[in-house]
Amino acid sequence: MKADIPAEAMFIFAILLIILSLIIYSMILKKLSQLITGKAIRIFPVIGCLALIGVAVFHIYRIFFYFPQLETAGPAALIDLIIILLSLSRVESFFLLGAGLFSLLGGLLYYSATSR
């Protein structure tokens, strides 16, 4: 099984754009949190950025290390490789979920602090 390199490159580029937008979101929260007492609210988008970096690392590792092995794997090794790939996809999905939850939590905390 071969990886579709242009599609994978577009996925990594999209992850990098989301990381950049979360960094900008964190800088905006830093400026806006000076108006309220919650100074640590900006850390949540930063944690989301770190989780997205984890997504990118797991995805690149999975694509460039395990996909070439699928081409040459025999029937006995194929099932083990598929199980490993699915496990890595699950970890990648948890990192993606964490990135979304942490960035949402930062926004909700800022909203609750400013709407009092």
Buried (B, 14 or more C-beta within 10 A) or exposed (E): EEBEEEEBEEBBEEBEEBBEEBBEBBEEBBEBBEEEEBEEBBBBBBBBBBBBBBBBEBBBEBBEEBBEBBEEBEEEEEEEBBEBBEEBEEEBEBBBEBBBBBBEBBBEBBEEBEEE
